[in-house]
């Protein structure tokens, strides 16, 4: 992460905006009816969220606009990388799970990394919406925001896309695998 101020240099900001614009233009199906100039103006007015989008980008998330909230005027970004972001794999669900491991601890947790990046884990509903925009996690899986009643019992949920369907599973929150990461969202 670049610095505590959560601010990108002008050069990095310009590079990120060009990357986001190219992805926006290449994947119009994800955001029909939305205009890049309006998205860009919103991004330029929210530098801390631009910093978070950069964190999504540098960890392999390939963030893209997937919607617009008419109530708040915010654009919704999700990680749209084909597979779970490479820079966010091999992590357990949250810090409680991380601390519970006696041996072979992963380096981090999905919930901690997301919070540090200024993003939210995708919910099951959001994950299913994402899958309507393409086929994601056909070889990997992604931790999802877990309902508190499941988490209180030691579990966490994750999902993937196989055989033309979204599958949501459960696992011990302390588990981690090289092919399981997490996807995030941010409203700008």
C-alpha positions, 0 to 999 in steps of 0.5 A, a space after each residue: 500500500 502506497 502510504 497512510 494518506 491513501 493517496 496516489 501520486 499524479 502519475 499513478 492516478 493517470 495510469 490507473 484512470 487509463 487502465 480503468 477507461 480501457 477496461 470500461 470501454 472493452 467490457 460495455 456489457 457490464 455497464 450498459 448506458 453508463 458514460 465513462 466521462 461521468 465515472 471519471 469525474 466521480 473518481 477524480 473527486 474521490 481520491 481515497 476511493 481511487 487509491 482503493 481501486 488501485 489496491 484492487 488493481 495491483 493485487 490482480 482484481 481488474 476492477 470495473 464498473 458493474 452498476 450505478 446507484 441512482 439513490 446515492 449517485 455512486 458507481 459500483 465497482 467489483 473485481 472482474 478478473 477471470 479468476 480470484 485475484 492472484 495477490 489475494 489468495 492463500 488467505 483464511 477468512 478473518 483475523 479471528 480465524 488466523 489467530 486460531 491457527 496453531 500451525 501453518 498460518 497463512 500470511 493474512 486474512 480476506 477480511 483484514 486485507 479487504 478492510 486495509 484496501 478500503 473495500 468490502 468482500 462480495 456478498 453471495 447476492 453480489 457474487 451471483 450478480 457478477 456471474 451474470 456478467 461473465 464466467 468468473 472463478 472457473 478454476 479458483 474460488 472466492 471467500 464471500 461475506 459470511 452471515 454472522 450466524 455462520 461465522 459465530 459457529 466457526 464457518 465461512 462461505 465461499 463460491 465458484 463457478 462450475 458446470 455453468 452454475 454458481 456453487 456456494 460452499 462452507 468451510 472452516 474460516 481458518 482454512 486456506 488454499 492456493 486457489 481461494 482468494 476473495 473479490 471485493 466491491 467499492 462504491 464511488 
